[in-house]
Amino acid sequence: MSNRAGRNGKALSLLIVWSIALGGIFAAIVALSPATHAGACDQIGINISGDWTISTPQVCSGILYTVDGTININAGGSLTLIDGGLKFSKDSTHAGSSLNVNAGGALILDNSVVTTNPNVINPYVKLALTVSGAGSQFVMSNGAMLKFPGWFNSTGASLNITDSAITGFNDTELQNSGLDVELNNDGPIIAWTASTTASLYRSRIDRIYQDTQFAEGGRGGAANFNLTLSGSSTLYAYDSYMNVDYSNAIGIHNEFHVDATSTAYLYNVTIDRTQDPIYASNWTAAYVPAAGGAVNLFRWLDAKVLDRTAFAVAGTAIWSSSSPTGATAQYPDNGPSPIPSGRTLWYLGRTSSGANAWNRTDTNGHARIPLYTDQITSATLPNGQSFGNFRVVLTYSTSTVTDGVSFNAYPAVSVADNTHWATYSFPNVQVRTGPDLEVRQADYTSTLNVIQSQPFVVYAKVYNRGQTDASGVSIAAFLNGNRASQLARVNGLTIVTGGSVNQSLNVAAINTLGAQTLMLVADPDNAINEGGSAQESNNFANITLNVAPPPAGYVAIVTPAASQSVEPGKEVVVTGYVRATGTDAAIVGISLTIELRSGTAVIATNASTSGEAGLFVGTIIVPADTQDGSYNVVVTPTATSIQPQTQAVAIRKNVPFLNQTVPILGLPYWLFFIILAAAAAAVIGVTLYWKIYGLGKMVECGECGAFIPEDATSCPKCGVEFEKDMAKCSNCQAWIPVDVKQCPECGVEFATGKVEMADYQEKMRLQYDEVVTKFKEEASRQLGRALSDREFQEWWRKQPTFVTFEDWLREEEEMRKMGSKPCPTCGTLNSVTATVCHKCGSLMRDAPRPPSGGGSGGAAPVIQTRRPGGSPPPESPSGSQASPYGPPSAQPGAPSGTEGIPRRVIRKPIAPQPVVQKKVIKKPSGEGGDDEGQPDSGSENTTDDEL
């Protein structure tokens, strides 16, 4: 490991060294490379000293050179200035410096300037720019400028001025120079001659030289200096401005002079109308052609063609004809011809025919048709000849629309005069098939207050006015209209035809305070073909923002509650408010970070923003593996002026009750309950087993009373052996087979089933009540009157025959457990502890027992035991007691047949608690078979048990 660490450290050190070395080499290259030009340029630095003659192409970029000398551009040479220019520093003793483009040379100004310096000692700011000779060129483009007083002369040259200006200094720029402002605050005097071709496109010729002091040889009654076109020269000007005017004030009036061999073609060229005299009768011509020369004016028909759904119709053909002659409109700069010149077609970006023909509408339904409307010649001065009435025919497929177009005649040459805007509709044509997205400014009229450095949400409503659904629509927000400052964007929207989408935008924080503008733009990349720029023009709207600093405040957490229990793996909803300190006013738009922390460690996090009423709602998901314990929910605003808040929560696994542990035991409740259930089932099972099956499975030993299995052959406690197949009849004491249901000797039936407890108690109650009734009748006879129940009870309690019902039931049970003895009166078997016969109510006394087999009452069979060694069990005689209420003739021990229970089926009642059947006493193994029918009657009360 140590070796690997060492190698890594060496590698890192080597990498750092190489990076520093390469960075130094790169910095040296950058420092030593020329920063003054992008292409080949002989000049290094910003100063050009002395004369500079250029005979090769020179491209100099990014520098405004200070020139102290003359620059000559000769044949084969060119000077291209990009984003820079030339500033001639001249003084009154060095006034001869100039800028000359000679035959075959070219000067190209691309967003560059040629000017002079009024801030030198004894400045001289006039400059002579001369472009002369065959093949000489002068080009201005992209905001280029000539800014100096002096002269701009061209002879046999080609001039191309696009989106540029020719002008001069203003008074402020000259106020500290010491120069005569009136003589130096203008542009150069322009004279283009000797077959010069000049083209102006969207450019200005401004501040043409004026001299109200006539200090430089002015002539009374005429203009001092002018813009002059001569010597078979031609000027083509499109959408440009020339600083000539209609003023009649000598010294400030400027004219455009065209000699007899030259011609000007002016397309929507405007002039200085600020110097117009009040009365038209005092106006002086601005365009002054000599005899043979001409100034031709062209105006624009700016046509927009729509279908019946107001959707742009592309490919509509537009033809114009003069009215009232009906002749097709002509273009004198091309022949004349019904087709504009190539220069005009280039300027329009159109062709002479085809789908992109100059007179066909483009994809926006737009066409700009030039129309020749006026001609100014010496014969028409001071006005011109106007023919600006046209009949226009628009054709699309088989549909046609016609209209008339008229232009105001010269001298009306303002922008409004020079352009006729017209919208034409085909009522029976529908070509609109694409979407047309729209964002309406009317939806954003109020100012939106936002907080500094806090993101916020705006809603951009985008409509689809087109004929098809728009899919993949994007909506973006830009700060102050700057497309490079995108603050929000949503892509992939779908807007159905005629529908709209109100899309929320999460706008990034704005750090600059005060009024700002948020521009909403639908389809900012123009990815959706809406039909052209006309349909794209309604894709934006502006929202006014007021960006304010965040106030002092605090966070109040509402949920979760303090010490609330949260389960791992679940979602926690955190809600609360952001309020201002002191006023508790809601603070809207504050970004918040919501964290679940264990100490300083962040367990889970999310973000939210305070909305209406300062309410914020956020969710955090507790990781599933989070351990139980105490944690904190912390809500922290991004604005430091607002205090965060912490809420304590408890993380606990929500274990189902059955999976929780039993205190002390540590066992899951489910296992504990299973153990309890198993134990209970075992107890219940054993109980049920003993209750359902035990009565037939376990019996008492007739000798010692121990519980023993029914199929046992001897008692495991006392050792007595049992007969297997023989038993005694409990009524006549005869030995009979154990499985018979009726005694073959006395005919008594034996009990074979169970009696329900309710039936048993009811039967016992009836027997008890019968005996009580007999006692009550006897008491009434003795006392000679009827007794009430209370009187009877008081009398009976004093008698020896008194017994309660509970004792009655007890004696019945004891008869089965302890044995029985017959009633001396009726012979019915009773418990050996009974004091009253349960049949006749006679008082039980010790008396001889009735002879074996006598009596006809029903009884159960009994079984005799056999002691070990074969000796028979001892027998004790039973006594008898005559009932004091029995018949006088009754003989003790010998009940009559009518008093017995002949052939009565004796059934064992069910005791209140389950009764375990006694083991029958079987015949001792030593007795002979002749004893079966005549058992010893003396043993009945001590050794015989009821079956």
Number of C-alpha atoms within 10 A of each C-alpha: 6 7 8 9 10 11 12 12 12 12 12 12 12 12 12 12 12 12 12 12 12 12 12 12 12 12 12 11 11 11 10 9 9 13 13 18 20 12 13 12 18 14 16 13 14 13 15 19 12 12 15 17 13 20 17 17 19 19 18 24 21 16 19 22 22 19 25 20 20 18 20 22 26 19 19 14 20 24 22 21 28 23 18 22 26 23 20 26 22 26 20 11 9 12 15 14 21 20 22 21 28 24 21 19 27 28 24 20 27 22 19 26 25 22 25 24 21 25 17 12 13 14 20 24 27 28 23 18 21 22 29 25 20 17 16 26 24 21 18 26 20 16 17 27 25 24 25 28 26 20 18 21 19 28 23 22 29 21 20 18 25 22 18 27 24 25 23 26 20 15 14 10 14 18 12 10 18 12 16 11 16 15 18 24 26 25 25 30 19 22 20 28 22 20 20 27 21 20 19 25 20 16 25 24 22 20 23 25 28 24 21 15 13 14 9 10 9 17 12 10 10 13 18 21 22 20 22 21 30 22 19 19 24 22 20 21 26 22 19 22 21 22 22 25 24 23 23 19 18 19 21 19 26 30 24 22 22 30 21 18 19 25 24 25 21 22 24 23 25 22 20 19 14 9 15 16 16 9 7 9 7 13 18 21 20 22 27 23 29 20 13 14 22 25 23 22 25 21 28 22 20 15 20 22 25 23 19 15 17 16 26 28 26 23 23 25 18 21 18 26 20 21 18 10 10 11 13 16 22 20 18 15 19 14 11 12 13 16 23 23 17 14 13 20 15 12 11 14 11 20 18 15 11 11 16 15 18 25 27 27 26 23 19 21 24 24 26 22 21 24 26 23 26 22 20 24 23 19 14 12 15 17 20 22 17 17 18 19 21 24 20 18 16 22 17 18 9 6 12 16 15 13 12 13 17 16 23 19 20 20 18 12 20 16 15 13 18 25 23 17 13 12 11 18 19 19 14 10 17 15 15 20 13 19 24 27 30 23 23 17 14 9 13 16 10 10 13 16 16 23 23 21 20 23 18 22 15 17 14 24 19 26 23 22 23 24 17 16 18 24 14 12 20 20 25 23 31 20 22 17 18 12 14 8 11 18 19 18 18 15 12 11 15 16 21 18 18 15 14 17 15 11 14 15 19 16 20 16 16 18 14 13 15 13 14 19 19 22 20 30 26 26 22 18 11 14 10 20 16 24 22 18 14 17 20 21 11 16 22 23 22 23 22 17 20 17 21 17 16 20 15 15 23 21 26 19 23 16 15 18 12 15 14 14 18 19 20 19 13 12 13 18 13 21 19 18 23 29 24 19 16 9 8 13 14 18 24 23 24 24 21 24 16 24 22 25 19 14 10 8 9 13 18 16 18 14 17 20 22 25 19 12 13 20 22 25 19 19 17 19 17 19 14 11 9 14 12 14 12 16 19 22 26 22 27 20 25 15 20 12 15 21 18 21 15 19 19 18 20 16 20 16 17 12 10 8 10 13 13 14 16 14 9 6 9 10 14 16 18 15 14 16 13 12 12 12 12 12 12 12 12 12 12 12 12 14 13 12 13 16 15 12 12 19 16 15 16 20 21 21 28 27 24 12 16 16 18 19 17 18 12 15 15 19 21 14 13 14 15 22 24 27 19 17 11 23 28 31 34 26 30 29 31 26 27 22 18 19 9 13 16 21 25 15 15 21 20 26 22 25 19 12 10 11 15 13 15 13 12 18 17 12 13 18 16 12 17 19 13 16 19 20 13 14 22 21 16 13 18 15 12 9 10 9 10 13 16 11 10 9 12 17 15 11 15 17 12 9 11 10 18 16 16 11 12 10 11 21 18 15 22 22 19 17 20 19 20 18 20 26 26 27 37 30 32 30 28 24 22 23 25 21 16 23 21 24 26 23 19 21 26 23 23 26 18 14 18 17 24 23 15 18 18 19 27 23 24 27 31 24 32 30 30 29 27 25 21 16 11 14 13 17 16 12 15 13 15 21 19 24 22 22 23 13 14 15 11 10 6 16 15 21 24 21 22 16 14 11 18 21 19 16 18 15 19 17 17 19 21 18 18 13 8 13 15 18 19 23 29 28 29 25 28 24 18 13 13 9 9 9 12 18 18 14 19 16 20 17 18 27 21 20 20 28 29 26 24
